[in-house]
Amino acid sequence: MASAITQKGQVTLPKTVRDYLGVTPGALVEFVLGKDGQVMVVPASPARRKPNSRFAKLRGQAGEGMSTKDIMKLTRGD
C-alpha cells in the first residue's frame, strides 16, 4: 500500500496500518531505521509519548450520569 508525501513531508498512515499498530489521532509513532535500509513504524514507547495535560484525569467526569439538559440547568443556575 502506498501513501503520497505532502509538501510539508507528511504522510497519512493507511487505516489498516493504524488499526494494526493500535494508534489513534494524537498518538505518537517512531520511525526506526534498520541496518538493512528498511524503516519500521512503531507506536512510541510510553517514555516518549506526549504527557497528558493536568486536566486529563478530569475528562469525562463532569455531570456523569446527568443529561445535557440537567447539566445546562446546573451551570446556568436555573
QUIHU-V932771 format. One record per backbone hydrogen bond with DSSP energy under -0.5 kcal/mol. NH is the residue of the N-H (numbers start at 1). CO is the residue of the C=O. If there is no record, write none. Layout:
BEGIN
nh;co
NH;CO
NH;CO
END
This chain:
BEGIN
nh;co
6;10
9;6
12;4
13;11
17;14
18;14
19;15
20;16
21;17
22;18
23;18
27;24
30;42
32;30
32;40
33;31
34;32
34;38
37;34
40;32
42;30
42;40
44;28
48;45
49;45
49;46
56;53
58;55
59;55
59;56
61;58
62;58
64;61
66;63
71;67
72;68
73;69
74;70
75;71
76;72
77;73
78;73
END
